[in-house]
Amino acid sequence: AVVSTQSTFFFFFFFFFSSNTLSYHLYLLIIYSCVHNMANPNAPNHNPTLRTKSLVIARDIFAGSVGGIAVTLVGHPFDTLKVRMQTSTLYNGLIDCFMKTIKWEGPLGLYKGVSSPLTGQIFFRANMFLGNAQAQRFLSNNGTRKLTILDYYVAGGFAWGFGTLFECPIDVVKSQLQVQLTKAKTIPGYIAPFNGMVDCARVLVRENGFFGLYQGVLPHVMRNLPAGSVHLGSFELIRHYFADKNNVPVSKLQAYHNLVAGGIAGFLYWFLFFPVDVIKSSMQTDSIKKSERKFKGVGDCAV
């Protein structure tokens, strides 16, 4: 199929103005759409007698795992720059942050702390995919009722909210590792306390117990519930718009339709809830020692 001029414009617009959005969410949603078409309870060829529940669940988990690896490898450099800019005044902008990271750490500096999300995203994305699929099956009464657009928004919020249980520890470890260089450049006498993912997790647990891994969990949930709803709900809304416009089932949409839908949905995710993400990053990169923290809570961090 030939990509229309309008679709091409949308693609390049979202590429240039929301690179982190596309890298983290576009690839995820393209994979998601493939799984959704295979296991969608509203799909015309859905036949519970031929698809065992365990097989469908395994498919959701597998696709989520692959999606987690893909979004980490593609999106982590953008995330590193985002977190450093959110938590420090050392940089004058995106380009300055990028150039300083390359100068001080080399290209691999963009992948600082990647081992944590690369390991954890497998579990997080797998559970998010599973949560979204199970929520859709529940809301559709196991495929006997056609899902509404509102249902997709509800399922998306549930999926991301449930996924927070797995994502928060990943983000805490990742963020603590990402800002070590920034702190070394701005805090006299600062010595990086962590040697890697395992060491960081160990120190967090030793200092604050198991829940030390959930530092900043409140703003994390405050972001994920509404943002996840907008993310996956808008993705389905746009896909259904394209399906109706082209008079085809959602499962028969061209790849570029999913590309545009994923880009717009990801853009909305970040554009609407980025302020909450700044609070989340600030609290998750704060000192692991409670007596040395700058922020007492979400309200204190926000002001």
Buried (B, 14 or more C-beta within 10 A) or exposed (E): EEBEEEBEEBBEBBBEEBBBBBBBBBBBBBBBBBBBBBBBBBBEEBEEEEBEEEEBBEBBBEBBBBBBBBBBBBBBBBBBBBBBBBBBEBBEEBEEBBEBBEEEBEEEBBBBBBBBBBBBBBBBBBBBBBBBBBBBBBBBEEBEEEBEEEBBBBBBBBBBBBBBBBBBBBBBBBBBBBBBBBBBEEEEEEEEBBEEBEEBBEBBBEBBEEEBBBBBBBBBBBBBBBBBBBBBBBBBBBBBEBBEEEEEEBBEBBEBBBBBBBBBBBBBBBEBBBEBBBBBBBBBBBBBEEEEBEBEEBEEBEE
